Amino acid sequence: MLHHPSAAVGDAVPQILRQWLQALRTCFTAPSWEHVLVLIMGALLAPGKRTVSSCLRMTGRAEAANFASYHQILNRACWSPRSIARRLLGLVVERLVPDGLIVIGMDDTIERRWGRRISARASTGIQCAPAMAISSKPVACAG
């Protein structure tokens, strides 16, 4: 069977994945959105390290002519990680906690910077954590 050179290579993105991620659709341009769906599909399927290359291999696109354009989603395409994070948080809250109290905890152990000033700021978060954990009201923390 002959394929048109511009035809998509690899597995089609399942409709259910498109539906689940529809709330994020407006965060991307139309061409970027199709690439994002492929990368997410690959990330869900890939074992081990989830690089762009491993995601493309899992979706059957390792030999695609537009292989590089998938990499450009992360380093050149115009999209806002904050906008996506805001939408994801909204979706999680809406789906998991439709009504009731929400407690958000912060973990500063992922801080990779060191130094006198960094440690002082990090300790502020630790000092506020117990107050935030026991209070249902906003807690003002210095920092």
C-alpha positions as CSV (number, residue, x, y, z in Angstrom):
1,M,0.0,0.0,0.0
2,L,1.4,3.4,-1.0
3,H,1.2,6.3,1.4
4,H,1.2,10.0,0.4
5,P,4.5,11.6,1.6
6,S,2.7,14.1,3.7
7,A,0.4,11.4,5.3
8,A,0.8,11.0,9.1
9,V,3.2,8.3,10.1
10,G,2.4,6.2,13.2
11,D,-0.6,5.4,15.3
12,A,-3.6,7.8,15.3
13,V,-4.3,9.6,18.6
14,P,-7.2,7.9,20.3
15,Q,-10.4,9.9,20.4
16,I,-10.7,9.3,24.2
17,L,-7.3,11.1,24.7
18,R,-8.5,14.0,22.6
19,Q,-11.6,14.3,24.7
20,W,-9.8,14.1,28.0
21,L,-7.4,16.8,27.0
22,Q,-9.9,19.1,25.2
23,A,-9.8,21.6,28.1
24,L,-6.1,22.3,27.2
25,R,-6.8,22.7,23.5
26,T,-6.9,26.5,23.5
27,C,-3.5,26.7,25.1
28,F,-1.9,25.7,21.7
29,T,-2.1,26.6,18.0
30,A,-3.7,24.0,15.8
31,P,-0.5,22.5,14.4
32,S,1.1,22.4,17.9
33,W,-1.9,20.8,19.4
34,E,-1.6,17.8,17.1
35,H,2.0,17.4,18.1
36,V,1.2,17.8,21.8
37,L,-1.4,15.0,21.6
38,V,1.2,12.7,20.0
39,L,3.8,13.5,22.7
40,I,1.3,12.9,25.5
41,M,0.2,9.6,23.9
42,G,3.8,8.6,23.7
43,A,4.5,9.7,27.3
44,L,1.6,7.5,28.5
45,L,2.9,4.5,26.6
46,A,6.7,4.9,27.0
47,P,8.4,2.8,29.7
48,G,11.4,4.4,31.6
49,K,12.7,7.8,30.6
50,R,10.1,9.8,28.7
51,T,12.1,11.8,26.2
52,V,10.6,13.3,23.0
53,S,12.4,10.6,21.1
54,S,11.1,7.7,23.2
55,C,7.5,9.2,22.9
56,L,7.8,9.3,19.1
57,R,9.2,5.7,19.0
58,M,6.2,4.5,21.1
59,T,3.8,6.1,18.7
60,G,5.5,4.8,15.5
61,R,6.9,8.2,14.5
62,A,10.6,7.6,15.0
63,E,11.2,7.8,11.2
64,A,8.7,10.6,10.5
65,A,10.0,13.3,8.2
66,N,8.8,16.0,10.6
67,F,10.5,14.3,13.6
68,A,12.3,17.6,14.6
69,S,9.0,19.6,14.8
70,Y,8.0,17.5,17.8
71,H,11.2,18.6,19.6
72,Q,10.4,22.2,18.7
73,I,7.2,22.0,20.7
74,L,9.3,22.2,23.8
75,N,11.9,24.8,22.7
76,R,10.3,27.0,20.1
77,A,6.5,26.8,20.0
78,C,4.5,29.6,21.6
79,W,2.6,28.2,24.6
80,S,2.5,29.1,28.3
81,P,3.3,26.5,30.9
82,R,1.6,28.7,33.5
83,S,-1.6,28.8,31.5
84,I,-1.5,25.0,31.2
85,A,-0.7,24.6,34.9
86,R,-3.6,26.9,35.8
87,R,-6.0,24.9,33.7
88,L,-4.7,21.5,35.0
89,L,-5.1,22.7,38.6
90,G,-8.6,23.8,37.8
91,L,-9.5,20.5,36.3
92,V,-8.0,18.5,39.2
93,V,-10.0,20.6,41.7
94,E,-13.2,20.5,39.7
95,R,-13.0,16.7,39.2
96,L,-11.6,15.5,42.5
97,V,-12.9,18.1,45.0
98,P,-16.1,19.7,43.6
99,D,-17.1,21.0,47.0
100,G,-15.3,21.2,50.3
101,L,-12.0,22.2,51.8
102,I,-8.8,22.1,49.7
103,V,-5.5,21.9,51.4
104,I,-2.4,22.5,49.3
105,G,1.0,21.4,50.7
106,M,4.3,22.6,49.3
107,D,7.4,20.5,49.4
108,D,10.7,22.4,49.3
109,T,12.9,19.3,49.1
110,I,13.0,19.8,45.3
111,E,14.9,23.1,45.8
112,R,18.3,22.5,44.2
113,R,19.9,25.8,45.1
114,W,22.0,26.2,48.2
115,G,23.2,29.2,50.2
116,R,22.5,31.4,53.1
117,R,19.8,33.4,51.4
118,I,18.1,30.4,49.8
119,S,18.0,28.5,53.2
120,A,16.4,31.4,54.9
121,R,13.6,31.6,52.3
122,A,13.1,27.8,52.4
123,S,12.8,27.8,56.2
124,T,10.0,30.4,56.0
125,G,7.9,27.9,54.0
126,I,8.6,25.2,56.6
127,Q,7.6,27.5,59.4
128,C,4.3,28.3,57.7
129,A,3.5,24.7,56.8
130,P,2.2,23.6,60.2
131,A,0.0,26.7,60.5
132,M,-1.4,26.1,57.0
133,A,-2.1,22.5,57.7
134,I,-4.2,23.1,60.8
135,S,-6.0,26.2,59.6
136,S,-9.0,26.5,57.3
137,K,-8.2,30.2,56.9
138,P,-5.5,31.8,54.8
139,V,-2.2,32.1,56.7
140,A,0.1,35.1,56.0
141,C,3.7,34.0,55.9
142,A,6.7,36.3,55.6
143,G,9.0,35.7,52.8
